[in-house]
Amino acid sequence: MEKLKKYKKRDLTVYVVLRALVILIIIIQFFRGNWQNVFLGFLTLILFMIPSIIDRKLNIKLPTVLETIILLFIFSAEILGEIQNFYGIFKHWDTILHTINGFLCAAIGFSLIDILNRSEKFHTKMTPIFVALVAFCFSMTIGVLWEFFEYGMDKTFNTDMQKDKIISKISTVELNSEKKNIPVEIEDIKYTKILGVVDGEENEININNGYLDIGLNDTMEDLIVNFIGAVIFSVIGLLYIKGRDEYKFAENFIPILKSKNK
């Protein structure tokens, strides 16, 4: 009981500190006149309420460790990533977050199936491997839907959520002089030249050491690391079903259905 109180106190502390930091950043961005970041700040505060809504409305209890990770994940993605530009400052920031996202979504998908599997009202019992497979597929589906969202935002509002990258090598059939379906490899690209309209004026821009890839590599890397995170938790979930006492640490990441008397 004492340990539970300690966890709840720590969880509340993390929530209060993160919320205070977000409010402070909103105030700073307001006085700077950066309305997009102000919006992101308010969006973050709304997202912070998700664990509480799940607990009260869906009668599902999020483990303290999982809830803390979710709050830190939201803060890292929206505040540190977008407003403080950690995506640009730290090379692998986006990769780390997508890996964690794959892990967390697999945990949530696993819990949904595990709750049904252990329910007396659900007569069909699924094998541990099938439960782990569903958790994996759930995580990958969320990852794909998020990439759809990023693509939609880039195309509709001219954002750059699918981060562009400089690529120094390409392989394409488009440049085959004989129009055959045989790719032409171009390596060690020195520079490419872009002639276009920037801020209403025609400009010539030189890109050194390659060409500008418009999001494809970023999207595929995001899905690959999402895959890795999903696989890691699916394996943990599989082991947990086979030996709940031996792999009890997994309960820190698995939401559970609250009993009716709580």
C-alpha positions in Angstrom: 0.0 0.0 0.0 2.9 2.3 0.9 4.5 1.5 -2.4 1.3 2.3 -4.3 1.1 5.7 -2.6 4.7 6.4 -3.5 4.0 5.6 -7.2 0.8 7.8 -7.2 2.7 10.7 -5.6 5.5 10.4 -8.2 3.0 10.3 -11.0 1.2 13.4 -9.7 4.6 15.2 -9.4 5.5 14.4 -13.0 2.1 15.6 -14.2 2.2 18.9 -12.2 5.8 19.7 -13.3 5.2 19.0 -17.0 1.9 20.9 -16.9 3.6 23.9 -15.3 6.4 23.8 -17.9 3.9 23.8 -20.7 2.0 26.7 -19.3 5.2 28.6 -18.9 6.1 27.9 -22.6 2.6 29.0 -23.7 3.1 32.3 -21.9 6.6 32.8 -23.5 5.3 31.9 -27.0 2.3 34.2 -26.5 4.5 37.3 -25.8 6.7 36.3 -28.8 3.6 36.3 -31.0 4.2 32.7 -32.1 0.6 31.5 -32.3 1.4 28.1 -33.8 3.5 27.2 -30.7 0.8 28.6 -28.5 -1.7 26.2 -30.2 0.8 23.3 -29.7 1.0 24.2 -26.0 -2.7 24.1 -25.5 -2.9 20.9 -27.6 -0.3 19.4 -25.2 -2.4 20.3 -22.2 -5.4 18.6 -23.8 -3.3 15.5 -24.6 -2.2 15.4 -20.9 -5.8 14.7 -20.0 -6.1 11.5 -22.0 -4.9 9.1 -19.3 -7.4 10.7 -16.9 -10.2 10.4 -19.4 -9.4 6.7 -20.1 -9.4 6.0 -16.3 -12.8 7.7 -15.7 -14.8 7.2 -18.8 -13.5 3.8 -20.0 -13.0 2.3 -16.5 -9.5 1.3 -17.5 -6.6 1.6 -15.1 -3.3 2.7 -16.6 -0.2 1.5 -14.6 1.7 4.4 -13.1 4.8 3.6 -15.1 2.9 3.6 -18.4 1.0 6.8 -17.5 4.3 8.6 -16.7 5.9 7.4 -20.0 2.8 8.6 -21.9 3.1 12.1 -20.3 6.8 12.3 -21.0 6.2 11.1 -24.5 3.7 13.8 -25.3 6.0 16.5 -23.7 9.0 15.2 -25.7 7.1 15.1 -29.0 5.1 18.4 -28.9 7.1 20.7 -26.6 10.7 19.5 -27.0 10.4 18.1 -30.5 8.2 20.8 -32.2 8.6 24.0 -30.1 12.2 23.5 -29.0 13.2 21.9 -32.3 14.8 18.8 -30.8 13.9 17.1 -34.0 16.4 19.3 -35.8 19.0 19.6 -32.9 19.2 15.8 -32.1 19.6 13.6 -35.1 17.8 10.5 -33.6 15.1 12.3 -31.6 12.3 11.4 -34.0 13.6 7.8 -34.2 13.6 7.3 -30.5 10.0 8.7 -30.1 8.7 6.4 -32.9 10.3 3.4 -31.3 8.7 4.2 -28.0 5.4 4.8 -29.8 5.6 1.3 -31.3 6.2 -0.2 -27.9 3.4 1.8 -26.2 0.8 1.0 -28.9 1.7 -2.7 -28.8 1.1 -2.6 -25.0 -2.3 -1.0 -25.4 -3.3 -3.4 -28.2 -2.1 -6.3 -26.0 -4.2 -5.2 -23.0 -7.4 -4.8 -25.1 -7.1 -8.5 -26.3 -5.9 -9.8 -22.9 -8.9 -8.2 -21.2 -11.2 -10.0 -23.6 -9.3 -13.2 -23.4 -9.6 -13.3 -19.6 -13.2 -12.3 -19.5 -15.8 -14.9 -18.6 -18.2 -13.3 -21.1 -15.8 -13.9 -24.0 -16.1 -17.6 -24.8 -13.4 -17.9 -27.4 -9.9 -18.1 -25.8 -7.0 -16.9 -28.0 -3.6 -18.5 -27.9 -0.7 -16.4 -26.5 0.9 -16.2 -29.9 -2.3 -14.8 -31.4 -2.6 -12.2 -28.7 1.0 -11.1 -29.3 0.3 -11.0 -33.1 -2.8 -8.8 -32.6 -0.8 -6.4 -30.3 1.9 -6.1 -33.0 -0.7 -5.5 -35.8 -2.5 -2.9 -33.6 0.8 -1.0 -33.1 1.7 -1.1 -36.8 -1.7 0.1 -37.8 -1.5 3.1 -35.4 2.0 3.8 -36.9 0.7 3.7 -40.5 -2.3 5.9 -39.6 0.1 8.5 -38.1 2.2 8.6 -41.3 -1.1 9.1 -43.2 -1.7 12.1 -40.9 1.8 13.5 -41.4 1.4 13.2 -45.2 -2.0 14.8 -45.1 -0.8 17.8 -43.0 2.2 18.3 -45.4 0.0 18.2 -48.5 -2.9 20.3 -47.1 -1.1 22.9 -44.8 2.4 22.8 -46.3 4.0 21.6 -43.1 7.1 19.4 -43.0 6.0 16.7 -40.6 7.6 14.1 -42.9 11.0 15.6 -42.5 13.0 16.1 -45.7 16.6 14.7 -45.9 19.6 15.2 -48.1 20.3 12.0 -50.0 23.6 11.5 -51.9 22.7 8.3 -53.9 19.7 7.4 -56.0 18.6 4.4 -58.1 15.9 5.1 -60.7 14.5 3.8 -64.0 13.3 7.3 -64.8 16.7 8.3 -66.0 17.3 5.2 -68.1 18.2 6.7 -71.5 16.7 3.7 -73.3 13.5 3.8 -71.3 14.1 0.3 -70.0 13.0 -1.0 -66.7 16.6 -1.1 -65.5 17.5 1.3 -62.7 20.3 3.8 -63.2 22.5 4.3 -60.2 23.8 7.7 -59.4 26.3 7.9 -56.6 28.2 10.6 -54.7 25.9 13.4 -55.9 27.9 16.7 -55.6 24.9 19.1 -55.6 21.5 19.7 -57.1 20.0 22.9 -58.2 16.4 24.1 -57.5 14.8 27.0 -59.3 11.5 28.0 -57.8 9.4 30.7 -56.1 10.2 31.4 -52.4 8.2 34.0 -50.5 6.9 35.4 -53.8 10.3 35.7 -55.5 12.0 33.4 -57.9 15.1 31.9 -56.3 17.9 29.5 -57.2 18.9 27.2 -54.4 21.9 24.9 -54.5 21.8 21.7 -52.3 25.2 20.4 -51.6 26.2 16.7 -51.3 22.9 15.3 -52.7 19.3 16.0 -53.4 16.3 16.8 -51.2 14.3 13.7 -50.5 10.7 14.8 -49.6 9.8 12.6 -46.7 10.0 9.0 -48.1 13.1 8.0 -46.1 11.8 9.6 -43.0 8.4 7.7 -43.3 10.1 4.4 -43.9 12.5 4.9 -41.0 9.6 5.8 -38.7 7.7 2.6 -39.7 10.8 0.4 -39.2 11.5 1.6 -35.7 7.8 1.4 -34.9 8.1 -2.2 -36.0 11.0 -2.8 -33.7 9.2 -1.3 -30.7 6.1 -3.3 -31.5 8.1 -6.5 -31.8 9.9 -5.9 -28.5 6.7 -5.5 -26.5 4.9 -8.3 -28.4 7.6 -10.7 -27.3 7.4 -9.4 -23.7 3.6 -9.8 -23.8 3.9 -13.3 -25.1 6.3 -14.3 -22.3 4.0 -12.5 -19.8 0.9 -14.6 -20.8 2.9 -17.8 -20.5 4.3 -16.9 -17.1 2.5 -14.0 -15.4 4.4 -14.4 -12.2 7.8 -14.7 -13.8 7.4 -11.7 -16.0 5.5 -9.5 -13.6 7.4 -6.4 -14.7 5.3 -6.3 -17.9 2.3 -5.2 -15.8 4.0 -1.8 -15.6 3.1 -1.3 -19.2 -0.3 -3.1 -19.6 -3.6 -1.2 -18.9 -6.2 -3.3 -17.0 -9.9 -3.2 -16.6 -10.9 -1.8 -13.2 -13.1 -4.0 -11.0 -16.7 -2.8 -10.5 -16.3 -2.1 -6.8 -13.5 0.5 -7.4 
